[in-house]
Amino acid sequence: MTPGTITAQITDYANRADPYPLYAELRKTPVRREDDGTYVVSTYEEVRSLANDPRLSNDTRNRPPGHARPGQPAEETGLPPSFIFTDPPVHDRLRDTINRPFGPPHSPRFLDGLRGELAKVVTELLDAFEGKDQVDIVEDFSYPLPVTAICKVLGVPREDEPRFHVWADALASSLDPQSGGGDESQEKAQRARQDMGAYLTDLIETKRRHPGPGILSALAPDMTPADLEATAVLLLVAGHETTVNAITNTTLTLLRHPDVLQRFLQDPGLAVPLIEEVLRYEPPVQFVPWTTALADIDVAGTTIPKGSPVWLMLAAANRDPQRFADPDRFDPDRKDNEHLGFYTGIHYCFGAPLARIELHVAVPELFRRVTFSQLLEDPPPYRANAVLRGPRHLPVAIEGLTA
């Protein structure tokens, strides 16, 4: 990435705490060509249109030489691309297969059936706050919960969950466009894939012989071991890092808006519009940097040439004043809030239903039981990743814990 370009500024850690002024600058040119040939699309209608355009490919094998290929290509991992990095018809076949044990219409009660178990985990995590006058919301609450959730979805034994925490961190780093092919984060990601792949090979074989709970058992007869491993890796990243950020961003946003927090404490029914507004206002996935034009595409008076890398700036589109009135204001009463926090089109976030369940189990209970005093760092320290943007730590002072 050329130093001084706006994409370089966006990926610069110095701007991680508040990238929104950069996004506002981007929107002045809805489709902008960077010096390296990347096209950056930042306004709502244009992002939404391209995300639904079959001429835009998610298959990172279509990336031109010299541009990052997030997710590590097959020749480096021994695995085929996960379905998020494929196009139809392969994408549709894999996604339809994976969805059968995961959600409607084939398994309408699977995710909802996890609520009770997730509620128990939330209770255990909050019980551990007892006697403390400060906690780190990330380390003590939002980070442990999603790994437990995705392990339950996959059917991973509880005693093996700690391994997945380590793998999730390493794999998420590989989605950052700053993580070039040979740097330390990519090497860690490759090792994590190898270690997780070896673990999953054994687990999948066990599930084939002795089916049990979780979608690995359900999918084992219908998918190759390699496709099943690639899917499990994807679900770990998509099901963990994004939900950690969503829970943490919701907590931070509420603590920064005490008037809204007070309303929420008095009216827990506000949770639905409040959480959807956070997904617009502080989305856990800021942009999608791995798409490629398969043909010349005319957008907002600009032609994106065939073969060009394209970044779709979801967080910028979510604050487009042409789509959302007063977009920089956090407003849970916002109407027609069709945000792009979970993307759109055929690549709409597969794990969105699970993420929403986790948010609706975790956030109301967190604020019901914990009396917060103040944020101890604002802005808090952020993760290095510009794509999956969220605080690395969120230290807060607390006054007490209710039963």
C-alpha positions in Angstrom: 0.0 0.0 0.0 1.5 3.3 -1.1 2.3 5.6 1.9 0.1 8.6 2.1 -2.9 7.0 0.3 -6.2 7.1 2.2 -6.2 3.3 2.4 -2.8 3.5 4.1 -4.2 5.9 6.6 -7.2 3.7 7.3 -4.9 0.7 7.9 -2.5 2.9 10.0 -2.9 1.9 13.6 -2.7 5.6 14.6 -6.2 6.0 13.2 -7.7 2.8 14.6 -9.6 4.5 17.5 -11.5 6.8 15.2 -11.4 6.1 11.4 -14.7 7.9 10.8 -13.2 11.2 9.7 -11.2 9.3 7.0 -14.4 7.5 5.9 -16.1 10.9 5.6 -13.3 12.1 3.4 -13.6 8.9 1.3 -17.3 9.5 0.7 -16.5 12.7 -1.2 -15.3 10.4 -4.0 -17.7 7.5 -3.9 -15.5 5.3 -6.1 -11.8 6.2 -5.6 -8.8 4.7 -7.4 -5.7 4.3 -5.2 -2.1 4.5 -6.6 -1.8 0.7 -6.5 -4.9 0.2 -8.7 -7.2 -0.6 -5.8 -10.7 0.9 -6.1 -12.3 2.0 -2.8 -16.1 2.2 -2.7 -17.5 4.1 0.3 -21.1 5.3 -0.2 -24.1 3.2 0.8 -25.9 2.7 -2.5 -22.7 1.9 -4.4 -21.4 -0.5 -1.7 -24.7 -2.3 -1.6 -25.0 -2.5 -5.4 -21.5 -3.9 -5.8 -22.0 -6.4 -3.0 -24.9 -7.8 -4.9 -23.2 -7.7 -8.3 -22.1 -11.1 -9.7 -19.3 -9.4 -11.6 -17.5 -8.8 -8.3 -15.7 -11.9 -7.1 -14.9 -13.0 -3.6 -12.5 -15.7 -4.8 -9.1 -14.4 -3.8 -7.5 -16.5 -6.5 -8.7 -13.8 -8.8 -6.5 -11.2 -7.1 -3.8 -9.6 -9.3 -0.2 -10.2 -8.5 1.2 -8.1 -5.7 -2.2 -7.7 -3.8 -2.9 -9.4 -0.5 -4.9 -12.6 -0.7 -6.6 -12.7 2.7 -7.4 -16.1 4.2 -4.3 -17.8 2.9 -4.6 -19.7 -0.5 -4.9 -23.4 -0.7 -1.3 -24.0 -1.8 -0.1 -22.6 1.6 -2.6 -24.4 3.8 -3.4 -27.6 2.1 -7.1 -26.7 2.3 -9.5 -25.4 -0.3 -10.9 -21.9 0.1 -13.7 -21.6 2.6 -17.0 -20.7 1.1 -16.7 -17.0 1.9 -13.7 -16.9 -0.6 -15.6 -18.6 -3.4 -18.1 -17.6 -6.1 -21.2 -19.3 -7.4 -21.9 -22.1 -8.1 -19.3 -23.5 -5.6 -20.3 -20.9 -3.0 -24.0 -21.7 -3.2 -23.4 -25.4 -3.0 -21.2 -25.2 0.1 -23.3 -22.6 1.8 -26.6 -24.5 1.2 -25.0 -27.7 2.5 -23.6 -26.0 5.7 -26.9 -24.2 6.4 -28.9 -27.4 6.6 -27.8 -28.3 10.2 -27.3 -24.7 11.2 -30.6 -22.9 10.5 -34.0 -22.7 8.8 -35.7 -24.3 7.0 -33.9 -27.6 7.8 -32.9 -26.9 11.4 -35.0 -24.0 12.7 -34.4 -24.7 16.4 -30.7 -25.5 16.4 -29.4 -22.0 17.2 -32.3 -21.0 19.5 -31.6 -24.2 21.4 -28.1 -22.8 22.4 -29.6 -19.9 24.3 -29.8 -21.8 27.6 -26.2 -23.0 27.4 -24.9 -19.5 26.4 -26.9 -18.0 29.3 -25.2 -20.3 31.7 -21.8 -19.2 30.4 -22.7 -15.6 30.7 -23.8 -16.2 34.3 -20.5 -17.9 35.1 -18.5 -15.1 33.5 -20.4 -12.4 35.4 -20.3 -14.3 38.7 -16.5 -14.0 38.4 -16.8 -10.2 38.7 -17.8 -10.6 42.4 -15.5 -8.7 44.7 -13.7 -6.8 41.9 -13.7 -3.0 41.5 -12.5 -3.1 37.9 -12.7 -5.6 35.0 -11.6 -5.9 31.4 -14.8 -6.4 29.4 -12.8 -8.0 26.6 -10.7 -10.5 28.6 -13.3 -11.2 31.3 -16.5 -11.2 29.2 -16.8 -10.6 25.5 -13.7 -12.7 24.5 -14.5 -16.1 26.2 -18.2 -16.2 25.2 -18.0 -16.5 21.4 -15.4 -19.3 21.4 -17.7 -21.3 23.6 -20.6 -20.6 21.3 -18.7 -21.6 18.1 -17.3 -24.7 19.8 -20.8 -25.8 20.7 -21.9 -25.2 17.1 -19.1 -27.3 15.8 -19.4 -30.0 18.5 -15.9 -29.4 20.0 -15.5 -30.9 23.5 -15.5 -28.2 26.2 -12.0 -29.2 27.5 -10.5 -28.3 24.0 -12.0 -24.8 23.8 -8.8 -23.0 25.1 -7.0 -24.1 22.0 -9.5 -22.3 19.8 -8.9 -19.0 21.6 -5.3 -19.1 20.4 -6.2 -20.2 16.9 -8.9 -17.5 16.6 -6.5 -14.7 17.3 -4.0 -15.9 14.8 -6.5 -16.6 12.0 -8.2 -13.3 12.4 -5.0 -11.4 11.8 -4.7 -12.9 8.3 -7.7 -11.0 7.1 -5.9 -7.6 7.6 -4.7 -6.2 4.3 -1.6 -5.0 6.1 -0.6 -8.6 6.8 1.4 -9.4 3.7 2.2 -12.9 2.7 5.5 -13.5 4.5 5.2 -11.4 7.7 4.9 -12.6 11.2 1.1 -12.5 11.5 0.7 -14.6 8.3 3.2 -17.1 9.6 1.3 -17.4 12.9 -2.0 -17.8 10.9 -0.5 -20.6 8.8 0.7 -22.4 11.9 -2.7 -22.0 13.5 -4.4 -23.4 10.4 -2.0 -26.4 10.4 -2.5 -27.0 14.1 -6.3 -26.6 13.9 -6.4 -28.7 10.7 -4.6 -31.6 12.5 -7.0 -31.3 15.4 -10.1 -31.1 13.1 -8.9 -34.1 11.1 -9.0 -36.3 14.2 -12.2 -34.7 15.4 -14.0 -35.1 12.1 -13.0 -38.8 11.8 -14.3 -39.3 15.4 -17.5 -37.7 14.4 -17.8 -39.9 11.4 -17.5 -43.0 13.5 -19.4 -41.8 16.5 -21.8 -38.9 15.6 -22.6 -36.5 18.4 -23.9 -32.9 18.9 -22.8 -30.1 16.6 -22.7 -29.5 12.9 -19.5 -31.4 12.2 -21.3 -34.7 12.8 -24.2 -33.6 10.7 -22.0 -32.4 7.8 -19.4 -35.3 7.8 -21.5 -37.5 5.4 -22.0 -34.7 2.9 -18.7 -32.8 2.7 -15.1 -33.8 2.0 -12.8 -33.6 5.1 -10.9 -30.7 3.5 -14.1 -28.7 2.8 -15.3 -29.4 6.3 -12.0 -28.3 7.8 -12.0 -25.1 5.8 -15.6 -24.4 6.9 -14.7 -24.9 10.6 -11.8 -22.5 10.2 -14.1 -19.9 8.7 -16.7 -20.3 11.4 -14.1 -19.9 14.1 -12.9 -16.6 12.7 -16.4 -15.3 11.7 -18.0 -16.7 14.8 -15.5 -15.4 17.3 -13.6 -12.2 16.4 -16.7 -10.4 15.0 -18.8 -11.2 18.0 -16.1 -10.2 20.5 -16.0 -6.9 18.7 -19.8 -6.5 18.6 -20.2 -7.2 22.3 -17.3 -4.9 23.2 -18.4 -2.1 20.9 -22.0 -2.3 22.3 -20.6 -2.0 25.8 -18.3 0.9 24.9 -21.0 2.8 23.0 -23.5 2.5 25.9 -20.9 3.7 28.4 -20.2 6.7 26.2 -24.0 7.5 25.9 -25.3 7.4 29.5 -28.7 8.8 28.5 -29.3 5.8 26.2 -27.9 3.5 28.9 -30.3 4.8 31.4 -33.2 4.2 29.0 -31.9 0.7 28.4 -31.8 -0.1 32.1 -35.4 1.0 32.5 -36.6 -0.7 29.3 -34.7 -3.9 28.4 -37.0 -4.1 25.3 -34.8 -1.5 23.8 -32.2 -4.2 23.2 -33.3 -5.0 19.6 -33.1 -1.5 18.0 -30.1 -0.6 20.2 -28.0 -3.5 19.1 -29.0 -3.0 15.4 -27.9 0.7 15.8 -24.5 -0.3 17.2 -24.1 -2.7 14.2 -24.5 0.4 12.0 -22.6 2.9 14.2 -19.6 0.7 15.2 -19.7 -2.4 12.9 -17.4 -5.2 13.9 -16.3 -5.7 10.2 -15.2 -2.3 8.9 -14.6 -3.2 5.3 -14.2 -6.0 2.8 -10.8 -5.8 1.1 -10.6 -9.0 -0.9 -13.1 -8.6 -3.8 -12.0 -8.4 -7.5 -13.8 -7.1 -10.6 -14.4 -9.9 -13.1 -15.5 -7.4 -15.8 -15.5 -3.7 -16.3 -18.1 -2.3 -13.9 -19.6 1.2 -14.1 -20.3 2.7 -10.7 -21.2 6.3 -9.8 -19.7 7.6 -13.0 -16.4 5.6 -12.7 -15.5 2.4 -14.5 -13.7 -0.2 -12.4 -11.6 -2.1 -14.9 -11.7 -5.9 -15.1 -9.1 -7.5 -12.7 -9.0 -4.5 -10.3 -9.0 -5.2 -6.6 -12.0 -3.5 -4.8 -12.5 -2.6 -1.2 -16.1 -2.2 0.0 -16.1 0.2 2.9 -19.0 -1.0 5.1 -18.4 1.3 8.0 -18.2 4.3 5.7 -21.5 3.3 3.9 -23.2 2.9 7.3 -22.5 6.6 8.0 -23.5 7.9 4.6 -25.7 10.9 5.1 -27.4 10.2 1.8 -28.8 7.1 3.4 -29.0 7.8 7.2 -30.0 11.1 8.7 -27.5 12.5 11.1 -25.4 9.4 10.7 -22.7 10.2 13.2 -25.3 10.3 16.0 -26.0 7.1 18.0 -29.8 6.8 17.8 -31.5 3.5 18.8 -34.8 5.1 17.7 -33.5 5.3 14.1 -36.1 4.0 11.6 -35.4 2.0 8.5 -32.1 1.0 9.8 -31.0 -1.3 7.0 -27.3 -1.2 7.9 -24.5 -3.2 6.3 -23.0 -4.3 9.6 -23.4 -8.0 8.5 -22.8 -7.2 4.8 -25.4 -8.0 2.2 -26.1 -10.2 -0.9 -25.1 -13.8 -1.2 -22.2 -13.3 1.1 -24.3 -11.9 3.9 -22.7 -13.0 7.2 -23.5 -16.7 7.7 -23.1 -16.4 11.4 -25.3 -13.3 11.8 -28.2 -15.2 13.5 -25.7 -16.7 16.1 -24.1 -13.4 16.7 -27.4 -11.7 17.3 -28.4 -14.5 19.8 -25.1 -14.0 21.7 -25.6 -10.2 21.8 -29.1 -10.5 23.1 -28.1 -13.1 25.7 -24.9 -11.2 26.8 -25.6 -7.5 26.7 -28.9 -7.1 28.6 -27.5 -9.5 31.4 -24.2 -7.6 31.6 -26.0 -4.3 32.2 -28.6 -5.8 34.4 -26.1 -7.3 36.8 -23.2 -4.9 36.7 -23.2 -1.4 38.1 -20.6 0.5 36.1 -18.7 3.5 37.5 -16.5 4.7 34.6 -14.4 3.8 31.6 -10.8 3.7 32.7 -9.4 4.3 29.2 -11.2 6.3 26.5 -10.3 5.6 23.8 -9.3 2.1 24.8 -6.4 0.3 23.1 -7.6 -1.3 19.9 -6.6 -4.5 18.1 -4.1 -4.1 15.3 -6.6 -5.5 12.7 -8.2 -2.7 10.6 -10.8 -5.0 9.1 -12.1 -6.7 12.3 -11.9 -3.5 14.3 -12.5 -3.5 18.0 -10.9 -2.8 21.4 -8.2 -5.2 22.5 -9.0 -4.3 26.1 -11.8 -2.4 27.7 -11.0 -1.7 31.3 -13.9 -0.3 33.4 -14.5 0.5 37.0 -17.5 -1.2 38.6 -19.4 -0.5 41.8 -21.1 -3.8 42.3 -22.8 -6.9 41.0 -26.4 -8.0 41.5 -27.6 -11.6 41.5 
